[in-house]
């Protein structure tokens, strides 16, 4: 018996309703206008449900040779419940026009759907405030109640014959189909809300990372300034050396100011100036910056820098290698040796940073460059993350070889450029 009533035509009508509901969810999820303006969202919902209603009428459920029926009332009720009286009125007009075009005008149909519209529009504000479970129960009860009420009206007005198939297709099945459609609508809406909340949380996470990154990046130049000031406090330095230390300290303070300015303009970043960089000259400057910190940790620094040119941003280049050298120094808490080498291989520039510090495990090597992952007790991992990002932006690659308590070797390969820097200030390197 169930197979007789749940036939191809019933499944087709259910298919039209569900497909248009999914289409609305998909289009709404990819339409900023619909998300920002409720009117556009209701209009989109109205178009989708109107299409479902017309398709249900065009391909109806055949009850018997003289009577046909369809599920047009379900998208009509959905649109009125979720979109309010305004959207319901539009769907009512669409239904009447489609009914007239397909089968001719029928006063009884007009009266039946006018009653449905009036009652559904009245309860729509309450429906939209209910939780999902209550919405399901209300949609089930409302659809059943409306079917019973309009059936009695049809009997009173037109002496409408009530057959067994009519009871099944118009009174018993539609409430459960409506409840199922409401369940799908609520599930899709909750998924959209969850996705929006996830995006919001991701944005907050980005803000948190930026704040932590600012703190980390500012600490580097401040550490350099602190080291030079401590050296100046000894009072046993030549005047020329003191002036050089003061100049470097001022440059680092300016760099800290630049970092803050860059992060403040993060929301609308301007493209950074790309230029030829003399790798040896810039690394020599970074080594000068890091020297006080190395001395404080009893670390000997050795360098062998061949000249070569790469394309990038000078400030970012210095920031990258300052982060990496600082990490190497901090990996040798009891002193050690830091070696920096540059090899010019014509098509590429290979930079090697080696230390004999505490080293890393295979898992730590694998996670190198991830935010908030650090081998240091109070580290954030953002220094390595920034350095890796800069290397990748310059078109370079990096490899790590490390063993616990034996040290770490970081090899960075950058594409070489034949374009020379505007001022090829080649300071002594080695």
C-alpha positions in Angstrom: 0.0 0.0 0.0 2.8 2.4 0.9 4.4 1.7 -2.5 1.2 2.8 -4.2 1.1 6.2 -2.5 4.9 6.9 -2.5 5.3 6.8 -6.3 7.5 8.4 -8.9 5.4 11.6 -9.0 5.6 12.1 -5.2 9.4 11.6 -5.3 9.7 14.1 -8.2 7.8 16.8 -6.3 10.0 16.2 -3.3 13.1 16.4 -5.5 12.0 19.8 -6.9 11.6 21.2 -3.4 14.9 19.9 -2.0 16.9 20.9 -5.1 15.7 24.5 -4.9 16.3 24.6 -1.2 19.9 23.5 -1.7 20.2 25.9 -4.7 19.2 28.8 -2.4 21.7 27.7 0.2 24.5 27.5 -2.3 23.7 30.9 -4.0 23.2 32.6 -0.7 26.5 31.3 0.6 28.3 32.7 -2.5 26.4 36.1 -2.7 27.7 38.9 -0.5 24.8 41.1 -1.5 22.3 38.5 -0.2 24.2 38.1 3.0 24.6 41.9 3.6 21.0 42.9 2.6 18.1 40.9 3.9 15.9 42.1 1.1 18.2 40.4 -1.5 18.3 37.2 0.6 14.5 37.1 0.8 14.3 37.8 -3.0 16.7 34.9 -3.7 14.6 32.6 -1.4 11.4 33.7 -3.2 12.8 32.9 -6.7 14.0 29.5 -5.7 10.8 28.5 -3.9 8.6 29.9 -6.7 10.5 27.7 -9.1 9.8 24.7 -6.9 6.1 25.5 -6.7 5.8 25.9 -10.5 7.7 22.7 -11.2 5.4 20.8 -8.7 2.4 22.1 -10.6 3.8 21.4 -14.0 4.6 17.8 -13.1 1.8 16.9 -10.6 0.9 13.8 -8.6 -1.9 11.9 -10.4 -4.5 10.8 -7.8 -7.0 9.3 -10.2 -8.2 9.9 -13.8 -10.2 13.0 -12.9 -8.0 14.5 -10.1 -4.4 15.6 -9.8 -2.5 17.1 -6.9 1.0 18.4 -6.1 3.1 19.7 -3.3 3.0 23.4 -4.4 1.8 24.4 -1.0 5.0 23.3 0.7 7.4 25.8 -1.0 4.6 28.4 -0.6 4.5 27.7 3.2 8.3 27.6 3.5 8.7 31.0 1.8 6.0 32.5 4.0 7.3 31.1 7.2 11.0 32.1 6.5 10.4 35.2 4.5 7.3 36.7 6.2 4.1 38.1 4.8 5.8 40.1 2.0 7.5 37.1 0.4 4.4 35.0 1.0 2.2 37.5 -0.9 4.6 37.4 -3.8 4.6 33.6 -3.9 0.7 33.7 -3.6 0.6 35.8 -6.8 3.0 33.6 -8.6 1.0 30.5 -7.6 -2.2 32.0 -8.9 -0.7 33.1 -12.2 0.9 29.7 -12.7 -2.3 27.9 -11.8 -4.3 30.1 -14.3 -1.8 29.5 -17.1 -1.5 25.8 -16.6 -5.0 24.8 -15.6 -7.2 27.9 -15.8 -8.5 30.1 -12.9 -10.3 28.3 -10.1 -12.0 30.4 -7.4 -11.8 27.6 -4.9 -8.0 27.4 -5.3 -7.8 31.1 -4.8 -9.8 30.9 -1.5 -7.8 27.9 -0.2 -4.4 29.5 -0.7 -5.6 32.9 0.6 -6.6 31.2 3.8 -3.2 29.4 3.9 -1.4 32.7 3.3 -3.3 34.6 6.0 -2.7 32.0 8.7 1.0 31.3 7.8 1.9 35.0 7.5 0.4 35.6 11.0 2.5 32.9 12.7 5.7 33.6 10.6 7.2 36.1 13.2 6.8 33.5 16.0 8.2 30.7 13.8 11.4 32.5 13.0 12.1 33.0 16.8 11.8 29.3 17.7 14.6 26.8 18.1 15.0 24.2 15.4 13.1 21.4 17.3 10.1 23.7 17.9 10.2 24.8 14.2 10.0 21.2 13.1 7.0 20.5 15.3 5.3 23.8 14.4 5.8 23.1 10.6 4.3 19.7 11.0 1.3 20.8 13.0 0.7 23.9 10.9 0.7 22.1 7.6 -1.7 19.4 8.9 -4.0 22.1 10.5 -4.1 24.1 7.3 -4.9 21.0 5.2 -7.8 20.1 7.5 -9.2 23.7 7.6 -9.1 24.3 3.8 -10.6 20.8 3.2 -13.6 21.7 5.4 -13.8 25.1 3.6 -13.8 23.3 0.2 -16.5 20.9 1.3 -18.7 23.8 2.6 -18.2 26.0 -0.5 -18.1 23.5 -3.4 -19.2 20.2 -1.9 -15.7 18.9 -2.6 -15.4 15.1 -2.6 -12.8 13.8 -0.2 -11.3 10.5 -1.4 -8.8 8.2 0.3 -5.9 9.3 -2.1 -6.8 12.9 -1.4 -6.4 12.4 2.3 -3.0 10.8 1.8 -1.6 13.3 -0.7 -3.1 16.5 0.6 -3.5 15.9 4.4 -1.1 13.2 5.6 2.0 13.4 3.4 2.6 17.2 3.1 3.1 17.8 6.9 6.0 15.3 7.0 7.5 16.6 3.7 7.2 20.2 5.1 8.9 19.1 8.4 11.7 17.4 6.4 12.2 20.5 4.2 12.3 22.7 7.4 14.9 20.3 8.8 17.1 20.6 5.7 16.7 24.4 5.7 17.7 24.7 9.4 20.6 22.4 8.9 21.9 24.4 6.0 21.4 27.7 7.9 23.2 26.4 10.9 26.1 25.3 8.7 26.3 28.8 7.2 26.3 30.3 10.7 29.0 27.9 11.9 31.1 28.7 8.8 30.6 32.5 9.5 31.6 31.9 13.1 34.7 29.9 12.0 35.7 32.7 9.7 35.4 35.2 12.5 37.5 33.0 14.8 40.1 32.6 12.1 40.2 36.4 11.7 40.7 36.7 15.5 43.5 34.1 15.3 45.2 36.2 12.6 44.9 39.3 14.8 46.4 37.3 17.6 49.2 36.1 15.4 49.9 39.6 14.2 50.0 41.0 17.8 52.4 38.2 18.8 54.5 38.7 15.6 54.8 42.4 16.3 56.1 41.7 19.8 58.5 39.1 18.5 59.9 41.3 15.6 60.2 44.4 17.9 62.2 42.3 20.4 65.0 41.8 17.8 66.1 45.4 17.3 65.5 46.2 21.0 67.9 43.3 21.8 70.5 44.7 19.5 70.1 48.2 21.0 70.3 46.7 24.5 73.5 44.9 23.6 75.3 48.0 22.2 74.2 50.1 25.2 75.7 47.5 27.6 78.9 47.7 25.6 78.9 51.5 25.8 78.5 51.3 29.6 81.9 49.7 29.9 83.5 53.1 29.2 86.7 51.5 27.7 85.9 51.9 24.0 87.5 54.2 21.5 85.5 57.2 20.4 85.1 55.9 16.9 83.8 52.6 18.1 81.3 54.3 20.4 80.0 56.4 17.5 79.6 53.3 15.4 77.7 51.5 18.2 75.4 54.5 18.7 74.8 54.7 14.9 73.8 51.0 14.7 71.6 51.4 17.8 69.8 54.3 16.2 69.4 52.4 13.0 67.8 49.5 14.9 65.4 51.9 16.6 64.4 53.2 13.2 63.9 49.6 12.1 61.6 48.9 15.0 59.6 52.0 14.1 59.4 50.7 10.5 58.2 47.3 11.7 55.4 48.9 13.7 54.4 51.1 10.8 54.3 48.1 8.4 52.1 46.1 10.8 49.7 49.1 11.4 49.2 49.2 7.6 48.7 45.5 7.4 45.0 45.8 6.5 46.0 47.7 3.3 49.5 46.6 2.5 51.4 48.5 -0.1 53.7 46.4 -2.4 57.2 46.3 -1.0 60.0 47.7 -3.2 62.0 44.9 -4.8 65.6 45.7 -5.7 69.0 43.9 -6.2 70.6 42.9 -2.9 74.3 42.3 -2.4 74.0 39.3 -0.2 77.5 39.6 1.3 77.1 43.2 2.2 73.7 42.8 3.8 74.7 39.7 5.7 77.8 41.6 7.0 75.4 44.3 8.4 73.3 41.6 10.0 76.4 40.1 11.6 77.3 43.4 13.0 73.9 43.7 14.5 74.1 40.3 16.1 77.7 40.6 17.4 76.8 42.0 20.8 74.3 39.3 21.5 76.8 36.6 20.4 79.4 38.1 22.8 76.9 38.0 25.6 76.4 34.3 25.0 80.2 33.5 24.6 79.7 32.6 21.0 82.4 32.9 18.3 81.1 34.0 14.9 83.0 33.1 11.7 81.9 34.1 8.2 83.0 33.4 4.7 80.9 35.5 2.4 81.2 35.4 -1.4 79.5 38.3 -3.2 76.3 37.6 -5.1 73.1 39.4 -6.0 69.5 38.4 -5.4 66.3 40.3 -5.9 64.2 41.1 -2.8 63.4 43.7 -0.2 66.4 44.8 1.8 64.5 45.3 5.0 62.9 41.9 4.8 66.2 40.2 3.9 67.8 41.6 7.0 64.8 40.7 9.1 64.9 37.1 7.8 68.5 36.5 8.6 68.5 38.4 11.8 65.7 36.0 13.0 67.6 32.9 11.8 71.0 34.0 13.4 69.2 35.0 16.6 67.7 31.5 16.7 71.1 29.9 16.2 72.6 32.0 19.0 69.8 31.1 21.4 70.3 27.4 20.5 73.8 27.7 22.2 73.0 28.7 25.8 76.5 27.6 27.0 78.5 29.2 24.2 79.7 27.7 20.9 80.5 28.5 17.3 78.3 30.2 14.7 79.4 29.9 11.1 77.8 31.8 8.2 78.9 31.1 4.6 77.7 32.4 1.2 78.5 30.6 -2.1 77.9 32.1 -5.5 77.0 29.3 -7.9 76.2 31.6 -10.8 72.5 30.6 -11.1 71.9 30.5 -7.4 73.2 31.9 -4.1 73.6 29.4 -1.3 73.6 30.7 2.3 74.6 28.3 5.1 74.1 28.9 8.8 75.7 26.4 11.1 75.8 26.1 14.9 76.9 23.5 17.4 74.0 24.0 19.7 71.3 21.8 21.2 70.0 20.7 17.8 66.5 19.5 16.9 64.6 16.2 16.6 63.1 15.0 13.3 59.7 16.2 14.5 61.0 19.6 15.3 62.7 19.9 12.0 59.5 18.9 10.2 57.6 21.6 12.1 60.2 24.3 11.6 58.5 27.5 10.4 55.0 26.7 11.8 53.5 29.6 13.9 53.6 29.1 17.6 55.9 26.1 17.4 59.3 26.7 19.0 62.1 24.6 20.5 62.6 27.4 23.0 60.7 27.4 26.3 59.4 31.0 25.8 59.6 31.0 22.0 56.6 31.8 19.7 57.9 30.3 16.5 57.0 33.4 14.7 60.6 34.4 13.9 61.2 31.2 11.9 57.7 31.5 10.3 58.5 35.1 9.1 61.9 34.0 7.9 60.5 31.0 5.9 57.8 33.3 4.4 60.4 35.8 3.3 62.6 33.1 1.7 59.6 31.7 -0.2 58.6 35.2 -1.4 62.1 35.6 -2.8 61.6 32.3 -4.7 64.1 30.5 -2.5 64.2 27.1 -0.8 65.5 25.9 2.5 66.8 22.7 4.0 67.7 21.7 7.6 70.1 19.1 8.9 70.1 18.7 12.6 71.0 16.2 15.4 70.2 16.6 19.1 73.2 18.0 21.0 75.3 18.1 17.8 74.0 21.3 16.2 72.0 22.5 13.2 72.8 23.5 9.7 70.3 25.6 7.7 70.9 25.8 3.9 69.1 28.5 2.0 69.2 28.7 -1.8 68.1 31.9 -3.5 67.9 32.5 -7.3 70.9 34.7 -8.4 70.5 37.9 -10.3 72.8 39.5 -12.8 71.5 43.0 -12.0 73.9 44.8 -9.7 72.8 46.9 -6.8 72.8 50.7 -7.4 75.7 51.2 -5.0 77.8 48.1 -4.8 79.3 48.8 -1.4 81.4 45.7 -0.9 82.7 45.7 2.6 85.3 43.2 3.8 83.6 39.9 4.5 85.3 37.0 6.1 
